[in-house]
Amino acid sequence: MLIDVHAHFYTLAAPRGDWQHVNATRLAVGRRIGITAHVASILGTWGARSPVYFPSRADVEHANDAMAALSRAHPGLVYGYCIVNPNDTDHALQEAERRLHGGMIGIKLAASRRANDPLLDPIAALAAGRGVPILHHVWQHRRRDWPGQEASDALELTELAGRHPRARFILAHLGGGGDWQHTLRVLGDVPNVWIDLSGSGLDTGMLEAALATVGPRRLVWGADVTLDTGWAKLRYLESLGLPAADIAAIRHGNAESIFPGGCFQ
């Protein structure tokens, strides 16, 4: 098994005319790599009708409708995160409840609000109560504000995780830019945060440092928007001489423990 915990798809409302080709290519290339489960989200209309990280109610529902349809079209292969905009608390909670009841297996929080903001507390509490993880967009050591987003770093996510010890959080894209060493320094003793290895960066020593800091049982494999760098990290891991049980944990075992029991069978 190989579970991609951080996948994305597009819809007809996205600002690219080849959205169907992109979606089909992800699935086709995934088969070549050996992906047995894509756990994915769609970020609204990807900025076409409302900002990517601040989607309107209509765009949130459009994206989650499309994600649910993809899951139905590819049962046992494509699974959905429910995206929500935490700035709209009532709608976020209603949408999360509706989608989790409908079969989605996690919640995706993009850069809509700082991870340590109290607005995220009701969503984290809901996720803990429903036994689903939250995949949280993170910059590795945020040093300044970025236009059009409320980007968070690992330190802010650990504050949220500390307030909700029963909730499970996936810190997005360790290789997604920024100072991953800063991220690792603050995660060592936060047991309810797992690291998603996706992102375009594959710096020398990054995966070794992640293994040394949190161990193989708190790393999960993902590819994010593109699959090539995810595949590179997988090959790199396989070159490190890790025990087979540790490789299996990163490929699928850890994800199976984070998401609702039995959902990948």
Sequence and secondary structure as in RCSB ss.txt:
>XXXX:A:sequence
MLIDVHAHFYTLAAPRGDWQHVNATRLAVGRRIGITAHVASILGTWGARSPVYFPSRADVEHANDAMAALSRAHP
GLVYGYCIVNPNDTDHALQEAERRLHGGMIGIKLAASRRANDPLLDPIAALAAGRGVPILHHVWQHRRRDWPGQE
ASDALELTELAGRHPRARFILAHLGGGGDWQHTLRVLGDVPNVWIDLSGSGLDTGMLEAALATVGPRRLVWGADV
TLDTGWAKLRYLESLGLPAADIAAIRHGNAESIFPGGCFQ
>XXXX:A:secstr
  EEEEEE   TTSS TTHHHHHHHHHHHHHHHT  EEEEE  TTTTSSS TTS  HHHHHHHHHHHHHHHHHST
TTEEEEEE  TTSHHHHHHHHHHHHHTT  EEEE TTS TTSGGGHHHHHHHHHHT  EEE   BS  S  TT  
   HHHHHHHHHH TTS EEE  TTSSB HHHHHHHHTT TTEEEE  SS   TTHHHHHHHHH GGGEE   BT
 SHHHHHHHHHHHTTT  HHHHHIIIIIHHHHHSSTTTT 
